[in-house]
């Protein structure tokens, strides 16, 4: 049977926890006390985890009577345990449940010299199938006498799983395994160790940024010596990991991540701390590798499957802690590894290659944008009906209280603001206000987003104040506002102060800015001759005139954001640069409307907003599974209408004006046309409502129009006797059905090029023409449809064409077609607007 050897740096984990006084017994038991226990740590703990995770033979060094081994002989770690709530959510099923976790880490106690007593390793197997090394940087790496025989003996070829800590990729052990076992070596490190070693990788902004910065560092930061690893696994907390591998000298990286969390979020849900997380990750990882490789998987493929097990086992250890009654360690280990099999959803995606040394992420990679447009629209419908977790289970979602975002730029800005707020709220050393800015079009939800972030950090300490500067008549109004902020701060609350429309005019353009400079910088304001401290508070400056920070500051790449020389002079005169320099962060809120032709994911933002508002306002529309009951036409119109005049407020108003007391949102329950006109283009909205119904009823007429267009295009090209050139009434059933299927695909084609259709409302359809690029996309789609249709009807490829015999030379890829045949498909799709017009539809 296979054998696994586990060895490395070891320590003794001392755990202590408080005990309550007893009602009777010896005198000392009548008082509160402290219990202590010693447990195997380091490589010894990892070996115990491995035994449970694999169920096969695991050999490792042994320690006896560990509670009698002094720290001058072996390293000791010390931790104080406390009872903590099972989770931060104290309202759910686990309300009242308590578990032991670490309340305070008291560090290490060790020998005064760098020498350690050797451990007994009597059962070392020189022919082990796998070797797991726990290199904590505490001496094992430089003591060859303690290394397992399987990595020293020539001719042995075990899989080596190397759990490495700082200093990385250094020491004699690294030289040994990287030189002699590189082909079957899996290195596991933490992202924090990479950062501490000089890799500039961001934390908790977005998974895309983290991934791209990692790839850039691996490509151009050669100082660490890890870029030549055949398999490298980097742990990003309990929320994600990157698997880096070399195939034929080419680096390939894959990101594994929890779509609903960023790095560090998971532990915020479970109070207290835990140790042994790296060990349980490696144990689950190595166990899966052993199983998969035994079944014939390539090592790199096995590692990819194993990463999920490692993340889920680590999470389960955090959840269970040291147990509920009296600390046990490891706690219910078997359950931890069983739980990893049915654990949390971990998505994965290939990280795009690094092409430039100048910028780690020149094109702002976004996982969501890799989904093509027709699929995005389908996902938007699913989000509204089922919720974003079900519809976007492989896309990063920013969760900030009730606020959710899928826009990478928004997520990064919100995370940046959240990190600033958390640091500010948790540290009493900050005395002046924290100043941030938020921009967006009216109704985009500027104050909602910032409020949800603050409440998600410390809802019990945050008190909200709002002031609209456009309604202030004089400086004394602002002084009065500062006094209200100060009063709240004196009550030991943290005021979250919104200064709406701070960029409005006051005795000139941006006239309010100069009055905020001293309060922002020094945390005080002057009233007459007296200086008043403001106290700890968070200032949020919400733009009213400028809908982006770039427009406000003139710091933008596009012409709309760039100031003229006169505007730049005015901006400097009103202290704009001084004001901006005092800001610690900003957010541009995109809102539910499309922001330019490159903004393809606005339908997802709109869908998430719509779902959120419906959950808050009309929960009677949801069934027991939280599935929304809504008419397809209503949903299509709400998602696809060109814009909402007042952003989020318009969507909210439409919901409130609809008669939604029933169990389903039908078209009949929408507001009257006159009410809808206040918030959107009612005419296009109405056409979207009924387009599917009318299009379905027009299917036969549409198929006939497609055929008539075909006859016109092919007249004089194809013989009159060709089966496809017959009038509709005499056309073969199979060819008629082909035209019908072509009609069925029209909406999908239009969505692919970001177009749509709705019924003609005027006397005739508006003229529309596809661009050459759009024609090429649609023509290729039409060819793919043709090939699939013929293959389903069991047409074989042939060098000759015979419709009667069901053979064709055109059953090949688009690239293999001649230009003449490609032009058939181009002509067909160019005619889409024309034959739609014949049956009463127009393209938009």
N, C-alpha and C positions, 0 to 999 in steps of 0.2 A: 504494500500500500504506500501511497506517496507520503513523504515526510517534509515537514516545514520546520526550519530552524529560525528561532527568534532570539536576537541578542542585541546588546548595545549599552548605552548609558543607563544606569539604574539609580533609583533613589528610594527612600522610605517616606511615604506620605503619612504625616501625622495629622489626624483630624480631631478636632475638639468641638464640643457643643454643650450648651447650658442644659442643666436639669432643674426641674421644679422641686421644691421642698415636699417631703412626704408628711402624712398626717401622724404617723407613728413609727417607732423603730429607734435605732441608735440616734444619739444626739445629732451627729453630723448630718444625718439624713433629713433632719427637720429644717435644714437651710438650703437655699439655692446653691447648686454646685456646678461642676464641670466634669464631663466625661471625656476621655481621650482614648484613641486607638491608633495603632500603626498598621498600614497597609502597603503591600508591594506597589512600587511606582516605576515610572519609566518603562524600560524594556520588559520588566517583569509584569507590569500591568498589561502591556501590549500582548504579551504571550498568553495571559489569561483570556483576554478578549479573543485572540486567534483560536484558542481551543474551543471556545463556545461557538464562534462564528463558523468554523469549518467542520467540527466533529471528527477530524482526522488527527493523526499523530503530530503533535507540536512539541519540540524539545527546546529547552531554554535553560539558562543558568538558574540555580536555586539558592534561596536564602532561608535559613532556619532561625527561629527565635528573633524575628526582626525587631521586636520591641526591646531587645537587649543590645542591639548594635548601636554604639554611640556615633554622633556626627563626625568625630575625628577619624572614623574609619570609613563611613559612607554618608553621602549627601542626604540630608533630611529636608523635606518641604513641610510647611506648616500652614494650616488653614482653619479658620473658625467657621463653623456651620451655624445656620439659623433656620428656623421654620419660616418659609415664604409662601404666599398664595401660589397655588399651582400655576395660574396665569394672570396677566394684568387685566383680563376680562373677567371681572368678578360678578357678572350678571348671568353667565351661561350655565351650562351643566356642571361646571367645576366650581361653582360658587361655594365658598367655605372650605374647599380642599386645600390642604397645606402639605408641602414637601420640604425636605432639608436640601438647601443649597449653600454655597459659600457666601458668607456675609463679608468676610475680610480675609484677604490673602496676606499672610505674615512673612512671606519670603522663604529663604533657604538658610540652612545652617550646615556648614560643611567643614572638611579638613582645612587646616591652616596652610597646608602645602598642596601642590597639584598632583599628589600621588594617592592612589586608591588601592585598597586591598583587593586582590583578584578574587573573582567569584568562582564558585565550584560549577564546572560545566562538564559533568561526567558523561552525558549521553549525546554529545555532539556527533552529528551524522555527516561524514565527509561526502556522502552521495545524496544529500538532500535535494529534493526537487525544487524547493523554493527557500530562499533566505530573506528574512525580513530584518532590516537593520534600523535600530532606533538611535540615531546620532544626534544627541542634544548639545554637542560641542563641549562636553564635560570630561574629555580625556580618552574616551573609548577609541576615537578615530586615530589616535597616535600611539596606541598600545597594541602592536601586532599580535602579542601573545593572547589577547582576548578575542581576536577575530575568529569567526567560524571556519572550520576546515574547508568547507565546500567552496569558499571564495579564494582560498589560498592554494589548493592543490591543482596542479595543471591537469587538464583533461576534463575537469568538472564544469558543467554548464547549467547551473541552476538559474531560475528566474530570480532576480534580485530586486526586492522592493526596498528602497532606501528613503526612510523618513529623516529628512535633513533639516537642521536648524542652523542659525548663524554661529560662526561665520560660514557662509555657503561655499560649496565647491572648493574646499581647501582641506589640507591634511593628507596624511599617508593613506587613510582608508579610501578617500575619494580617488586618489591616484590609482589605487589597486583596482577598484571596481570599474572606473571609467576606462581604464586601459584594457582590462581582461574580460569584462562582462558587459560591454557597452550595448551589444545587440539585444540583450534580454534584461536590460536595466530600466526600472521604473522609479523615477525620483519624485518625491512628494515634498513640497515646500509650501509655506504660507505666503500670501501676498504681502503681509506686513514685513516679513523677513526680506522679501525682494525690495520693498520700499526703503527699509533701513539700510540696505546694501547699495543704494544709489539708483534704483529704478524709479523714475518719476511716473507713477501710475495713480490716477485719481481714485478717490474713495467716495462711494455713495452719491454720485452725481447721475450717471446713467450706465447701464450695462454696455451700451455701444461704445461710450467713451473709454470705459475701463478696458474693454477688449481691444480696441484699436491702439490704445497707448501701450498695452502689453505687447502686442505684435510689433509695434515700432521699436520698443526697447529690446526685444529679442533680436531684431534684425540689425540694429545699429549700436546697441550698448553691449560691446563684447567683453567688458571687464569682468563679468561674473563667471564666465566659462560654462554657462548652462545651455547655450544655444545649440550645442552639439549633442544634447541628450536625445536618445531615440524616443523616449517617452518621458514627458515631464508633466506632472499634475500640480497645478497651483490652486490652493484653497483661498477663496475670497469669503472668509467667515463661514457661516452656516447656510449662506444663501446662494452661493455659486462656486464654480471652479472652471478652470481652463485646462484642457488637455492639449499639450503641444507635442507634436511628433514629427519625425523626419522620415520622409519616404523618397528614396532615390536622391537624397541630398536636398530635397525641397521641403521647407517647413510648412506644416499644416496645423492650424489651431482651431479648436472647437470650444465654444462657450456653452457651459451648462449653468442654468440659472432658474431661480424662482421668479416667474413673471410678475408676481404680486409684491415683491420685496426688493429692496436694494441692500447692499452689503451692510451688515450690522443691525438690520431691522428685526430679525428673528428673536434675538436675545432681549430686545425691548419688551417683547410680549411675555417674557418669563422672568420675574424678578429674581435677583441673586445671580451668582456666577457658578460655573462648573469647570472642573479640571478633567483631563483625560479625553478631551474632544478630538485632538489630533490622533491619539492612539485608537480610539474607536473608529475614526474615519479610515485609518490605514488598515485596521483589522477587517472591516467590511470590504474595503477595496481589494485587499490581498486575497480574501476568501473568494470573492467573485472571480478574480483573475485565475485562481487555481482551478475553479470549476470550469470556466469557459475554455481555458487552454487545454484542460483534460478532455474536453469535448471537441477539440480540434480548431478552436478559434485562433486567429492570429493574435499576438500579444497586444498590438495597438487596438484591435477591435474589442478585445476583452477589457482593456483599460477603460474605453469609452463606456461600456456597459456598467463597469464597476463604480464609476464616479457617482452615479445616482445612489447606489447602496451606501457609499461613504457619507454623503450628505444627509441621507435620511436616518442613518444610524446615529450620527452626531446629534441631530435634532431630537431624536427620541431620548438620548441620554440627558439632554437639557431638560426635557419635559419631566422625566422621572426623577431627576436629581439623585439624591442619596437615599430616597425612600420616604415614606410618610410617617412611620411610627418611630423607629430608631435607626440612625444612619447605618446603611450597609453599603459596601463599596467593593467591587462594582455592584450596582443595584440592578437586580433582575436582568442580568446580561442577556440571557436567552431571548427575553421579550424584546430587547432593543434590536437585535438582529432580525427577529421575525417581523417586527414593525417596519423595518426598512424595505421589506418586500412589498408592502402595501402603503408605502409612505406618501408624502406630499408630491404633487406634480412638479417635476423638474423638466423644463424645456431645454432644447439644445439647438444650436445654429452654428454653421460654419462661419468663421470670421474671415472677411474679405482680406485679400493679400495686401501687404504694404508695398506701395509703388514709389514712394518719394521719401527722401531723407529729411526734407524741409518741414514736413507737417505730418503728424501722426494720423490725422483724420481730415484730409483736405476736402472731402466731399460730404462730411457730416453723415456718416453711415447711419441708417435708421432701419431697424429690423422690420417695422411695420410697412415701410415704403417698398420693401421687396415683394409685397403682395400686389398682384396686378389689379387694376381698377375694377373690373367686373366682380372679382372676388371681394374687394373692399366693400362694395355696395351690398353684397350678400351678407357679409359679416356685420355691416351696420344694421341690417334688418334683424339678424340674430341677437345683436347686443340689446336692442330695444325689447325683443320678445323674451329672451332667455337670461340676459345679464352679461356683463363684459367678461366675467370669469370663464363662462362656458364658451363664449364666442371668440375670445382672444387668449386662449390658453397657452399660446406659444409666442406671445408678444409682451414686452415689458409694459407694465401698467404702474404709473405712479399713484400711490394711495396716500392721501393726506386727509385723514378724517373722512368727511363725506365727499371731499373733492377727489376726483379721479382724472388722470390725464394719460394720454398715449402719445402726445407730441413730445419728441425727444427734447427740444429746446425748452419747452415748458417744464418738463420733468427735471431737467438739470437745474433750471433757475429755481424751481420750488425746493429741490433738495438743498441747493446752496443756501437759500433763505432759511430752511428748516435747521440746517447745521448751525448757522449763525444764531438763530433764536435759541436753540437748545443750549449752546455754549453760554449765551448771555443770561438765560433764565437760571441755569444751574450754577453759575459762578457769581458769588456775591462781590467779586472784586470790581465788576463793571459798575460805574456810578453815573456816567453820562448816557443819554438815550442812544439806543441802536436805531440807525436811520436806514430805511430801505424805500425803494420806489416801485410802483406798479403802474403799468400802462396797458391800455386796451381801448377798443372802441366802446361807446356807451352801451351798457347792457351786457358786456362780455363777462362779467362776474369778477371784477377786480377785488372788491372788498371780501367777497365770499372766500376766494382762494386763500388769501393771507389769514383770514380769521380761522379757517379750518386748520391751517398749519399750526397756528399758535395754540388752538384748543387741543390739538393732538399731542402737544408736548406737556402743557400744564393748564388744563381747563379750569382747575380750581383757583388758580392764581391770576388768570387773565381777566381784565375788565375792559370792555370796549367803549371807546369814545369816538364820535364822528363829528367833524366840523367841515362845512363847505365854505371854502374861502371866497368863492364867487358871491356869496351872500354877505360877506363882511364889508362894513362900510368904512372902517378905520382900523388903525393899529391897535386901538384899545380893545377891539373885539378879539384880536389875537392874544393880547395880554390876558383877557378874561379866560380864554381857552387854556392857556398855560397854567393858570391858577387851578382850573378843574383837574388838569393832569396832575399837578403837584398834590392836590388834596387826596387823590386816589393813591398816589405813591406813598404818602404819609400813613395810609392805612395798610401798608405793606402788601398792597396789590401791585401788579405790573400792568399799567395802562397800555392798551393797544390802541394807539391814537391815529385815526385816519384823517388826513388833511386832504379832502377831496378838492379837485380842480385847483391844486396848488400852483399850476402853471397859468392861471387866469390873470387878466390884467388888473393892476392896482397902481394908479398914478403912472401908467405906462406899461409896456409889455413886460411880463414876468416880474411884476413889481413886488411880489411877496418874498422872493427868494432871499434878499438881503436880511430880512428880519428873522430868518431861521439859522443864520450862520453861527451866531454865538450859542443859542440853545443846542444846536447839533454838536458843536465842537467842545463846549465847556459845560454843558448841562445846566445852564442858568439863563435867566432873562431879567431885563431891567424894567422896573416900573417907577416912573419919576426918577428919583435918585437912589432907589433901593434895588439891590441885586438879590434875586430869589433863586435858590436851587430848585431844579425841576424834579430830581430824583430819578430812580430807575424806571425807564419806560421805553416803549418801542414806537417810533414814529414811522408811519406809513404814508408816503406821499403818492396820491393817486392822480394820475394825469387826466385832464379833462379835454384839453385842446389837442395835445399830442397823443397819438395812440401807440407810439413805440418810444423806447428810450432813445433810439437813434434819431428820431425826428426831434425830440426834445433837445438833445445835446449836439446834433449835427454830426455825430460820429457814426457815419454809415457809408457803406460802399455804393448804395444806389443813389441816383440823382435826387430822388424825393427827400432823402435824409440829409443831403449835403447842403450846408448853408451857403448863401451868397456872402461876399465880403462884408456887405452892409449888415446882414443878419448876424454874422460872426462878431462884428464889432459891438452890436447891441447886446448880444449874449454875454460878452465879456463885461460890458458896462454895468449890467444888472447882476453881476457876480455869479453868472451861470457856472463857470468852471470851479469856483470856490464851493458852490453848493454841491456840485457833482462829486467833488473830491471828498466830501463828508459822507456820502452814501456808502454803505457797506454791501449793497447788493440791489438788484432790480429784477423784475419779471415783466416780460411782454406776454399778456394774455391774448390768445388768438381768437377765442370765442367761437360761435357756431357758424360763422360765415366764411366763405372761401377767401383766402388772402393771396390772390394771384393764381395764375395758371399752373404753377408748380406745386401748389398746395393741394395735393391729391387726397390727403387723409382727413379733410374737413368733415366728410360724411361720418367718420368714426367719432370725431369730437361731438358732432351734432347728435349722433345716436346715444352716446354716453350721457350727454346732458339731458336728452329727452327721457331716457330711462330713469335717471336720478330724480328728475322733477315728478315723473309719474309715480315713483315709489313714495315720494314725500306727500303727494297731494291726493292721489286716487288709488289707494291700495285695494279697493274693491274690484279693480280691473284685473287683478292677479289671482291665479288659482293657487292651490296649496303648494305647488312646486315653484311658485314665483314666476310662472309663465304668463306673459301679458296677453290678454284677449283683445285683439285689435283688428279691424278690417284692413286687408292688404292694401287697398287703395289709399286709405288714410295714412298708413305707415309710409307708403311710397311717396306720397305728396309731402309729408312732413320732412322726410329725409332729403328729397331731391329738389324742393323748391329753391329757386336761385339764391334768395337771401331773406333774412328776417330784418325788417327795418330797424328794430330796436334791440337786436341781438337776443340775449337770454331772456330779457323782459318780454319780448314778443312771444316766444315759445311758452313762457309761463302764463301770459295773458290768454293765449289760445286754449290752453288746458283749462284755465279757470272759467272761460266763457262757454266752453262746451258742456253739454248736458251729460255728465258722466256718473249719474247715480245708478246706472244699470251695471251689468256684469261684462259688457263688451263695448268697445268704442267703435260705433258704426258711423258711416258717412252722415247719416241723418242727424247725428248728435253734434256735428260741428257748428260753430257760430254762423250767424247770417253773413252773407257776402259783404254787407256794409261794415260789419265788425272786423272781418278778415282783412279788408282793405287797409285798416289802420296798421297792420303788422307785416303784410307781405303783398306780393303781386297776386291778387285774388284770381285773375284770369288764368295764369299759368298753373296755379295751385289746383283750380277746378279741372283743368285738362289732365293734370297728373292723376287726379282722383279716378277718372273714368277711362284712362288710356288702355289698361289691360282688358277691361270688359269689352270695349269697342273693338280693340285689336283682335281679341279672340273671336268675336262675331264676324270679323272681316277676313278670317284666315283664308277661306276659299277664294275670295275676290283678290286677296293679296297674292296668293300662289298663282292665280291666273294672270295677274298683272306682271309678275316676275317672268312668266313664260312668254307673254306678249313682248316684253322688252328683249328677251333672248331672241325671239324670232326676228325682231327689227335689227338687232346687232349682228346676227349671223346670216342675214339675207345676202345671197351672192357669195358667201364664203362656204357654207355647207350645202350639200345637194338637197334639192326639194324633196327627194324621196327618203332622206335620213329620218329615222324614227323620231328623233328629237325635234324635227322641224315641222311637225304636224300641228294643226290647230288644236286648241284645248279640248274641244269636244271629241276629237279623234285620238288624242294622245294616250299612249300606253299607261296603264294604272301605275306602274312602277315609276315612270317619269313624272306623273302627276304628284305622286307621294314625295318624290325628291324635291319638287318645287314647294310643297307644303312644309317640308322640314326646313327648307331654306328660309321660308317665311317665319317659321318658329324661332330661328336663330337671329333674326334681325335685331332684336333688343340687346342680345348679348354682344353682337358686333358693335352696335352703337356705343354701348357702355365701354368697350375696349378702347375706343378713341374719345372717351369722355363726352359723348353726345347722348341724346335721348330723343323720344318722339312723343307728341301728343296730338289730339284731334285739331284739325284746322277750325279756327273760330271765325275767321274773316271770309271773304268771298273766294279766295284761293290761297293755296299754300305759299309760304314765304320761300324764296329761292335759297338753295343751300348747295354748297359744293365742297367735297372733301379735299384736303390738301394731298399732294402726291405721297407724302409719308403715311397719311392715314389710309389712302387707297392701297398702298403696299401691305399694311397690316391687315386690312380687311380682306384683301385678295388671298393672302396666305391662310387666313381663317376659313375662307370659303373652300379653299383647296383641301384643308384638313377635314372639313365637314364632308366633302365629296368622297375622300378616301375612306373615312370611317363608315360612311353609308354604304359604299360599294363592298367593303370588306365584310360588313354585317350581312350583306346579301350574297356572300361567298363568291364574289368576283375575283378571279385570279389575275395576276399581272401577265400581260402578253405584249409582244412588240407590235401587234396589230390591234385595231379597234373594231369591235363588232358588238353592237348593243344587243342584238338578238342572242348572241352566244354568251353574253355577259363576260366579255374580256376587254381589257383596256391597257394601253401603255402608260396611262397617266396615274397609275397607282404607285406613286413614288413620292419622295420628299419634294418640297417646294424648290429646293436648290437644283434638283435634277430635271425639272421641267424646262422645255424650250421656251424662249421668249414669246413665241406665237401662242402657246398654250396658256402661259401666264397672263397674256393679254385678254384671253377669254374671261378669266376670273376678275381681272381689273375692270373690264367693261361691265360685268355683272354688278360689282359693288359701287361703281360710279353711278349706276342707275337707281340705287336704293332711294334717294330723295324723290326721284321722278315717279317710280311705281308706288311709293307710299302716298304721294300726292293724289294718285288716281283713285285711291280708296279712302281719301279724307284725312290723311295724317301729314304732319310736317316735322322736319328734323330741327332740333335746336342744339 
